Amino acid sequence: MAENFARRLEAIARRTPEKPALVWDGGALTFDEMDRRAGAFADILATKGVKPGDRIALAIMSPALILYTSGSTGRPKGAVLSHKALELAVESWAGPVMAVRPGDIVLATLPLAHSFGLNGALLAPLLVGATVALVERFSPEAVLEAIRRHRVTVFPGVATMFRRVLDSAALAAADLSTVRLGVSGAAPCPWELAQEWRARTGVRIVRGYGMTELFRPISYRAADPTESPDAIGRAVPGVEIRIVDDAGHPIPDGEAGELQIKSPSAMESYINAPEETREALVEGWFRTGDLATVSADGLVTIVGRKRDRILRGGYSVFPPEVEAVLLTHPAVFEAAVLGVPHPELGEDVVAFVTLRPGLAAGPDELIAYCRQRLAAFKYPRQLTVLDTLPRGATGKILKSRLARSS
């Protein structure tokens, strides 16, 4: 039988049958029990006439998975991923990114139907025989209790989760002494948040960059303490990166252009979308749509989205720069910046923010704050204070919804 990820899980079940594979509040499942349940399901299919080679679902035959993008800027697309791509991706997560060991207890409070939760919180630990501690619904209190109860060692989460744990009153009495590593994904983790988390908990957050179509091709690594405030890390082993201009020609180190990635873990296609597939994949290179720079030593810095770049009166404005300024205001908790049509300038800059509990700041004050710190063409002319920003299941801010409301 061909080797694939399922065969590797079966091998682990034979080696460590009694070891807990999944634990949760009030229950547990050993590797042997998990394997036997999968086998029982296979037997049920066999009694109904399903034979080897029959196709019962795309998700378990030649491709391995169809994962849907978050749709944060448009309609979600189904990325078709092969067994080999999945296996190599999970090996990278378990190896250089997280350095997961059999003795680790990895927290799983991320949505397991999305690539970050599926790979970082579930499949990577199972691949090496580690235990996964399930938390069905995220809350700071539930996470801190799970860390204490199960002696969690690795905490994969989105930036919003780390922020909410830091802001929770329960943190003061919590015991995080077993945790050796935090892993951020799905949405950017600000350097200031990673610093604050480490200062207050003693735990490093490994930052990185990924997407459904490529898993995590760029990252800092658990075994490498090197950090750079602005950069998202380096290409993981086996991944190639390049920066190109609008015509697709490579440009020198340090200059901004579109980030393109060639990875053995890349998707094969978007399902039922040949035109979108051809636009995204060019001779094996995935066009990320992100604008980035690469330093001489390989550190990648994202400076904006090609499609999100705001052209205001002929000048380029990159939302992350404006968002970063807003986040330095003591009252601002979250910020999202985008462009809206303007009859004379082409586009104008608008911002949406949420505020920290107990603090206040009005739109005029925040606009003035930005005006003092940004070039005249960059600061937002409109700003809206919201109770919450719309987010997808993995924590990404849904700017498409904000655009419709502006």
N, C-alpha and C positions, 0 to 999 in steps of 0.2 A: 504494500500500500504506500502511496506517495507520502513523503514527509510533508507535514504542514503544522500549523500552530496547534491544532487539536491533538495530533500525535505526540507533540512535546508535553502537553498537559497530561496525557495518559501516562507517559513515562515518569513524570513527577509523582503521579498518584501511586505508581508501583513502588517508587523509591521511598516515599514518605506517606504511607496510607493513612496513618492516624493523626497526622499533623493538621491543625485547623487551617482550612483554606479561606473561609469566610466566617467572620464573627460579627454579631450585632447584639443589641440590647435584648437579652433574654434567649439567645440561641447561637448555634455554631454549626458549621458544616465542614467535615474533614475532606481532604483531597480524595480519599477513597469513596466517601459518600457522594461527592460531587461527580466523580467518574461513574459510579453505579447509577446515579439518576440520569446522566446523559445516555448510558447504555440502555436503561429501561425505556427511555423515549425512543431510541433506535429500534428496540424490539417491538414497540407498539406500531411504529411505521411499517416494520417488516410484516406484521400480522395483517396489515391492511393492503398488502401487495406491493409495497414500495421496494424496489430492488436496487442494488448498487448501479450507479449510473443514471437512475431516474432523477429528474429535476423536480424537487418539491418546493424550493424557494431559491431565488437568485443568491440570497445572502449566504447560503451554505454550499454552493457549487462553484464554478470556476471563478466569477470573482469570489473573494472571501467576504467582502463587505460592500454595501452601498451606504455611504454616510452623507448626510445632507449638510450643506453649508448653512451658516447661521442666518443668512439673508439680511445682515445688518444694513446693507446698502441697496438691496433689491430682492428679487425672487430667489428663494433657496434653490440650489442645484444639487443633484445627486452625484457624488464622486464615486466612481467604480474603482475599487482597490483590490489587487490580486492577493493571493495567499503569501507570495514572496514579499510583496511590499509591506504587508502587515507584519510578517515575521521580522523583517529587517528593522522596521520602525520600532517594534516592541523591544528588540534587542538593544537598540540605541537608547530608548527610554530607560531600560533596566540597567544598562551599562554606563556609558559616559555621562549621561544627563543626571541620573539619580543614584547610581552606584548601589542598587538594591541588593541586599544580601538575604540568604534564607532566614536569618533571624529577625529580619525587619517586620514591623507591623505598620502597614500603610493605610492611612485614613482614606475612606471613599465617601465623600459627601458631595462630590461633583456629579452632574448628570451623566450616567453611564452610557447614554445614547449618543453623546458627543465625543469627538476624537480625544480631547484632553482627558476627560474622565475615563473613557474606555481604555486608553493606552496607559496613561500615567497612574491612574488610581486602581485599575483592575488587572489588565492583562500583563503589564510589566512585572508587578509583584508575583502574580501566579506563575509566570514564566520561570522564575528562579526559585519557586517554592516558598515564597514569603506569605504572610497572612494579611488578608484585607479586612479592615474594620469598617463595617458599613454604618453610615448615619443617613437615615432615610430622608430627612428634611433638614437643611442647614439652619442652624441658629448658633450664635456664639456659645450659648450655654450648653447646647447639645454637643458641640465639637469639643469643648473643654472637658466635659464629662467623659466623652468617648476616649480622649487622650489619656485621662486618668485611669479609667476602667480597664482599657486594653493595652496601656503602656505603649502608645503609638510612637513610632520613631520617625516617620516621614509624613508630612502634611502637604499634599498637592491641593492648591486652591487658586481661585481668581483673586485679583487685587481687592475687590470689594469684600471678600470673606476675611482677608487679613486685616483690612481696615476695621471691619465690624467687631472682630475679636479684640483689637486694640482699644476700641471705644467702649467695650463692655465692662460693666462694673465687676463681672465675675472673674476677670483676668487677675485682679489683685490677689485672690486666694487660690488661683489655679496652680497646678504643678505641671510644668512643661519640661521637667528634667530629663525625660526619656526621648524627647524630640531632638533629632540631630540635623534635620533638614526640612526646609519649606521649599516648595516648587511652585512657581507661578506660571500661568498660561492663560490661553483664550483671549485675554485682553492685556494691554501693556500694564506692567507693574511699575509705578513711578519710583525712581531712585530714592526719593525722600521717604516713601512708605517702607521700602526695603531696609533703609537705615534705621528708621524708628522701630520697626519690628525687631531687628537684631539688637538694638540698644535695650529694649524692654524685655525681650524674651531670651536673648543669648543665642538665637537660632538664625542662621543664614537663609535667605530666600534665593534660590537659584532662578534667575530670570532667563527668558528665552523668547523665541519667535517661532510661530507655527501657524498652520492652517489646515483645514480638513483635507485639502488636496495633497498636502505634503507632510502631514504630521508635524514634526519639530525639527526642521533642517538646520536651525541656527540656535545656539544656546551657550550659556555658561555651563561649566561641568562641575559635578560634585567634588571631584578630586583636585580641581584647580581653583585656588583661592583668589585668582586675579579678578578684579572688578573694575569697571569703568562706568561712571555715572550715566552717560548718555547712550552708550552702546548696548546692544541686545545680546552680544556674545559673538562667537565664531561658528563657522560651519562645522557641523559634527562630522565624524569620520565617514567617508563615502559620498559626501555631498559637495558639489561644486557651485560656486556663486560667481556672478559677474554683474557689473553695472553698465548699462547701455544708455545711449541717447535716444531721442525720439525716432531716429531712423534705424535703431537696433544695433548701432556700432559701439563696441566697448570703449569706455572712457577711462582716463587715468585714475589711479588711487587718489582718494580725497575729494574727487568731484562728485556732485550729486547727479543721479540718473535713476532709471528704473532698475530695481533689483530683480534679477532673473536667477532661477535656481534649477539645477539638474540633480535629481535625487533618485536612488534606487527604490525609495518608498513613495514615489509620486503616483498619483492616480493614473489609471489607463485612459479614462475619458469621463465626461459628464454623461449620465444616462439619458438617452433619447435627445441629445443636444449636440449633434455633430458640428454645427457652426460655432457654438460657444467653445467646444473642445479645440477646434482649430485656432480660435483666437487666443486661447490660454496656453496651449502647448505648441511650441515652434521648434522643430528638430530636437525634441527632448528637453528643451528649456521651458520651464513654467514661468509665465509672465505674471509676477505677483501684483503689479499695479502700484506697488509701494515705491516711493522715492527714497533713496538711501545713499550713504557714502561708505566706503570701505577703507580702513587705514592700511598702512604698509604692512602691519603685523596681523591683518585679517579681521579686526574688530568691525562689526557692522553697526551703523547708526541709521535708524529710520528718521527721515526728516518730514515725511508726509505721505499722503496718498495721491497718486497721479490724478485719480478722478475727483479727489476731495480738494485738490489745489484750487484756491480761490484766486481768480484773476480780476483784481480790482483796479480799474483804470490803467491796465497794462502792467501792473505790478503783481508778482506772485506772493500770496499769503498762505502759509502752511498752518493749518489749524493746531497741530501739537504745540507750536511755539506760543500761540495766544493762550491755549489751555494751560500751559505750564506757568505763564504769568498769573493767570487767574487763581491757580492753585496755591500761589504764594500768599494770597490774601488770607489773613487769619480766620475770616468767617466762612470762606468757601470750602465746601466738602468735595464736590464734584463739578466738572466743567466739560462742556461740549461746544465746539465752535464749528460753524459751517457757513457756506456761501449761499446767498439768495439772489435772485435776479434783480438787477438795477437798470433803469432805463437809460442812464448816461454812462455809468461806470462798467456796465456789463454784469458785475456781481458786487455785492457788499458783504461785509463781515457781520455775522450775528452770533450771539453767545447765549447759552443756557447754563444755569448753575443751580446747585442745591447748596444749602447752608448747613453749617455744623449746629447741633442742638444747642439752644440757648444763646446763639449769636445772631446778630442782625446786620444786614447790609443791603442797601437799595441799589437799583439799576444804575442810577446816576453816579453813585459813589464808586461802583465797580468799573464803570466805563472810564471815569476819571483816573482810577488807579492804573488801568491798562494804558491810558493815554500818556501817563508820566513815564512809562517803562517800555513802550514800543514805538516804532517808527509811525509817522502820521498815517500811512496807508494801511497799517496793520491792526490798529485797535478796533474793537467792535463798536458799531454805531447803534446797534440794538442789543439789549440784554434782557433776558427774562429769568426771574427767580422761580423755580419749581419746587414742589415738595419732593419729587423723585424724578429721575431720568429714566426713560423707557429702556429696558434691557432685554436681551435674549436670554435663553436658558443658561448659557455659559458666562453671562455677565457682560457681554459686549453692549455698549450703548447703541441703540438703534437710531442712528442719525436720520434715516429715511423717514421715521415718524416725526422727528423734530422738524424736518424740512417741510412736511405737510402742514404742521401747525403754525409755522412762522408766517 
